[in-house]
Amino acid sequence: MSEPLTWESTYAIALALKKAHPGIDMETVTLGNIQNWTFALENFDDDPALANDEILSAIYQDWYEEILHG
């Protein structure tokens, strides 16, 4: 099993979401989607209450950059 993902691992979460949701149109992705999809990741292991717009936006940005420049 992979290492546990925490909110500090925004890039690792972004990579996991990219793998879980290939070909997604990033313009349709909301911070709520990112939050829910992160909770659903098998190796996500952090307190859901710690999620905030800053963290979710960082995940979005990492994911978007990975798609653009991957």
Contact map, one row per residue, 1 for C-alpha under 8 A:
1110000000000000000000000000000000000000001000000000000000000000000000
1111000000000000000000000000000000000000001000000000000000000000000000
1111100000000000000000000000000000000000001000000000000000000000000000
0111110000000000000000000000000000000000001110000000000000000000000000
0011111110011000000000000000000000000000001111000000000000000000000000
0001111111000000000000000000000000000000000111000000000000000000000000
0000111111000000000000000000000000000000000001000110001000000000000000
0000111111000000000000000000000000000000000000000000000000000000000000
0000111111111000000000000000000000000000000000000000000000000000000000
0000011111111100000000000000000000000000000000000000001001100100000000
0000000011111110000000000000000000000000000000000000000000100110000000
0000100011111111000000000000000000000000000000000000000000000000000000
0000100011111111100000000000000000000100000000000000000000100000000000
0000000001111111110000000000000000000000000000000000000000110110000000
0000000000111111111000000000000000000000000000000000000000000010010000
0000000000011111111100000000000000000000100000000000000000000000000000
0000000000001111111110000000000000001100100000000000000000000010000000
0000000000000111111111000000000000000000000000000000000000000010001000
0000000000000011111111000000000000000000000000000000000000000000000000
0000000000000001111111000000000000000000000000000000000000000000000000
0000000000000000111111110000000000000000000000000000000000000000000000
0000000000000000011111110000000000000000000000000000000000000000000000
0000000000000000000011111000000000000000000000000000000000000000000000
0000000000000000000011111100000000000000000000000000000000000000000000
0000000000000000000000111111100000000000000000000000000000000000000000
0000000000000000000000011111100000000000000000000000000000000001000000
0000000000000000000000001111100000000000000000000000000000000000000000
0000000000000000000000001111110000000000000000000000000000000000000000
0000000000000000000000001111111011000000000000000000000000000000000000
0000000000000000000000000001111111000000000000000000000000000000000000
0000000000000000000000000000111111100000000000000000100110010000000000
0000000000000000000000000000011111110000000000000000000000000000000000
0000000000000000000000000000111111111000000000000000000000000000000000
0000000000000000000000000000111111111100000000000000000100110000000000
0000000000000000000000000000001111111110000000000010000100000000000000
0000000000000000000000000000000111111111000000000000000000000000000000
0000000000000000100000000000000011111111100000000000000000000000000000
0000000000001000100000000000000001111111100100000000000000000000000000
0000000000000000000000000000000000111111100100010000000000000000000000
0000000000000000000000000000000000011111110100000000000000000000000000
0000000000000001100000000000000000001111111100000000000000000000000000
0000000000000000000000000000000000000001111100000000000000000000000000
1111100000000000000000000000000000000000111110000000000000000000000000
0001110000000000000000000000000000000111111111000000000000000000000000
0001110000000000000000000000000000000000001111100000000000000000000000
0000111000000000000000000000000000000000000111110100000000000000000000
0000000000000000000000000000000000000000000011111110000000000000000000
0000000000000000000000000000000000000010000001111110000000000000000000
0000000000000000000000000000000000000000000000111110000000000000000000
0000001000000000000000000000000000000000000001111111000000000000000000
0000001000000000000000000000000000100000000000111111101100000000000000
0000000000000000000000000000000000000000000000000111111100000000000000
0000000000000000000000000000001000000000000000000011111110000000000000
0000000000000000000000000000000000000000000000000001111111000000000000
0000001001000000000000000000000000000000000000000011111111100000000000
0000000000000000000000000000001001100000000000000011111111110000000000
0000000000000000000000000000001000000000000000000000111111111000000000
0000000001000000000000000000000000000000000000000000011111111100000000
0000000001101100000000000000000001000000000000000000001111111110000000
0000000000000100000000000000001001000000000000000000000111111111000000
0000000000000000000000000000000000000000000000000000000011111111100000
0000000001100100000000000000000000000000000000000000000001111111110000
0000000000100110110000000000000000000000000000000000000000111111111000
0000000000000000000000000100000000000000000000000000000000011111111100
0000000000000000000000000000000000000000000000000000000000001111111111
0000000000000010000000000000000000000000000000000000000000000111111111
0000000000000000010000000000000000000000000000000000000000000011111111
0000000000000000000000000000000000000000000000000000000000000001111111
0000000000000000000000000000000000000000000000000000000000000000111111
0000000000000000000000000000000000000000000000000000000000000000111111
